Amino acid sequence: MQVDLHDILKIDGKKMQINAELEMDQFHGTFGDYPIIRKSPVSLEIMNKGERNLQIKGSAEVVLAIPCDRCLEEVDTPIPLDFEKEVDMKLDEEERIQALDEQYFIEGYNLDVDKLVCSEILVSWPSKVLCKEDCKGLCNTCGTNLNLKTCDCEPTDLDPRMAQIQEIFSKFKEV
């Protein structure tokens, strides 16, 4: 969704509140594409702070289907978004690039809500996604999901430099 910023830029101190619907059904990240399972409208408050400076506050929640880090089964992962941005509308795109201002969600006098949400999803991306806390993952040899069934593969050998530690753990199992 595009939000026209012309009217708010005309009057210093003017505020605008909008509930914007996300148009995207999939998040395109650097590691792949992730389906959006649920999405709430993006609640935006845009304020002209004077001298063509805008303050953009927003919140929303997006639920993405992200593969488990161990077994690769899809996990419905809620990503709450709560952000505040400052935008200097006096700068053109070239000046923003030189100032290392990564506000590519502003195009001319339009705010692209989907691009803004995409950048916030990247910032809020979870460091680890697990289907369950004790997920067993995949067999290193045959690829079987060990949460669903066991396989007959031999346990993989550890690095020979770790042999001493393996012996210690073997002794504890015997006791």
C-alpha positions as a printed Julia matrix, in Angstrom:
175×3 Matrix{Float64}:
  0.0     0.0    0.0
  1.2     3.48  -0.86
  0.55    6.38   1.54
  0.59    9.85  -0.02
  2.63   12.27   2.13
  1.86   15.51   0.24
 -0.85   16.75   2.64
  1.09   16.09   5.84
  4.18   17.88   4.49
  2.22   21.12   3.96
  1.57   21.84   7.67
  4.19   21.67  10.45
  2.96   19.66  13.43
  0.26   17.86  11.43
 -0.42   14.21  12.37
 -1.92   11.46  10.31
 -3.11    8.09  11.61
 -3.68    5.22   9.21
 -4.41    1.51   9.42
 -2.78    0.2    6.26
 -3.36   -3.3    4.89
 -0.31   -5.27   3.83
 -0.55   -6.28   0.19
  2.25   -8.85   0.26
  1.47  -12.54   0.85
  5.09  -13.64   0.99
  8.23  -12.24   2.57
 11.18  -12.25   0.18
 14.29  -12.47   2.35
 17.93  -13.02   1.56
 17.64  -16.69   2.59
 14.49  -17.44   0.59
 10.78  -16.75   0.37
  8.53  -17.28   3.38
  4.71  -17.44   3.19
  2.78  -15.02   5.36
  0.25  -17.06   7.33
 -1.45  -14.15   9.13
 -1.01  -10.39   9.1
 -2.58   -7.57  11.01
 -3.12   -4.12   9.54
 -0.15   -1.8   10.07
 -1.09    0.94  12.5
  0.82    4.06  11.42
  1.15    7.49  12.99
  2.96    9.99  10.79
  3.85   13.43  12.16
  5.4    16.43  10.43
  8.01   17.66  12.91
  8.76   20.76  10.85
 11.33   21.61   8.21
 10.16   18.61   6.12
 11.13   16.08   8.79
  8.7    13.24   9.38
  8.38   10.91  12.33
  6.82    7.55  11.46
  5.64    5.26  14.26
  4.05    1.93  13.56
  3.07   -1.45  14.86
  1.76   -4.71  13.42
  2.16   -8.45  13.72
  3.07  -10.84  10.94
  3.12  -14.63  11.22
  5.54  -16.31   8.81
  6.06  -19.98   7.98
  9.78  -20.4    8.7
 11.59  -23.78   8.56
 12.83  -25.22  11.86
 16.59  -24.79  12.16
 17.04  -28.49  13.0
 14.43  -30.54  11.1
 13.27  -28.08   8.39
  9.54  -28.52   9.22
  7.63  -25.25   8.78
  6.88  -23.38  12.0
  4.28  -20.6   12.28
  6.48  -17.84  13.72
  4.9   -14.6   14.97
  7.01  -11.51  14.37
  5.72   -8.49  16.32
  6.68   -5.18  14.76
  7.01   -1.95  16.69
  9.08    0.79  15.08
  9.83    4.5   14.97
 11.59    6.18  12.05
 12.79    9.71  11.31
 12.73   10.77   7.66
 14.31   13.96   6.26
 12.26   14.73   3.17
 14.66   17.52   2.13
 17.15   14.9    0.96
 16.78   13.37  -2.49
 17.54    9.69  -3.13
 21.18   10.34  -4.05
 21.77   12.38  -0.88
 20.16    9.61   1.22
 22.52    7.06  -0.3
 25.53    9.26   0.45
 24.32    9.76   4.03
 23.93    5.95   4.33
 20.25    6.48   5.02
 18.57    3.21   4.03
 15.03    4.56   3.79
 14.17    2.99   0.46
 10.52    2.75   1.57
 10.06    6.43   0.6
  9.63    7.0   -3.14
  9.11   10.65  -3.98
  6.22   11.7   -1.72
  4.88    8.19  -1.17
  5.47    5.82   1.72
  5.5     2.17   0.61
  4.1     0.31   3.63
  5.1    -3.15   2.33
  8.75   -2.1    1.91
  8.73   -0.52   5.38
  7.35   -3.73   6.91
  9.91   -5.84   5.01
 12.79   -3.86   6.48
 11.29   -4.18   9.96
 10.84   -7.96   9.55
 14.55   -8.2    8.74
 15.43   -6.29  11.91
 13.07   -8.46  14.01
 14.03  -11.81  12.45
 14.38  -14.51  15.14
 17.89  -15.81  15.75
 16.69  -19.42  16.04
 13.44  -21.08  15.0
 12.58  -24.49  16.48
  9.45  -26.6   15.98
  9.85  -27.7   19.62
 12.52  -27.17  22.23
 13.76  -30.78  22.09
 13.73  -31.11  18.29
 16.02  -34.0   17.25
 16.7   -32.67  13.77
 17.73  -34.67  10.72
 20.04  -37.67  10.46
 23.39  -36.51   9.11
 23.69  -39.62   6.93
 20.26  -40.36   5.41
 18.3   -37.16   6.15
 15.47  -38.84   8.1
 13.51  -36.52  10.36
 14.41  -38.01  13.75
 11.31  -36.5   15.36
  9.11  -38.77  13.21
 11.11  -42.02  13.07
 14.49  -43.51  13.78
 16.96  -44.78  11.22
 19.55  -47.55  11.19
 22.49  -45.33  10.34
 25.65  -45.6   12.39
 26.28  -42.6   14.6
 28.7   -40.3   12.88
 32.25  -40.36  14.15
 33.39  -37.32  16.0
 36.49  -35.41  15.15
 39.45  -37.5   16.42
 40.62  -34.5   18.41
 37.44  -34.9   20.48
 38.08  -38.59  21.33
 39.08  -37.81  24.92
 35.82  -35.97  25.56
 33.84  -38.82  23.97
 35.51  -41.29  26.37
 34.49  -39.15  29.35
 30.84  -39.13  28.26
 30.94  -42.9   27.62
 32.12  -43.49  31.21
 29.2   -41.43  32.57
 26.7   -43.48  30.55
 28.1   -46.71  32.04
 27.64  -45.49  35.61
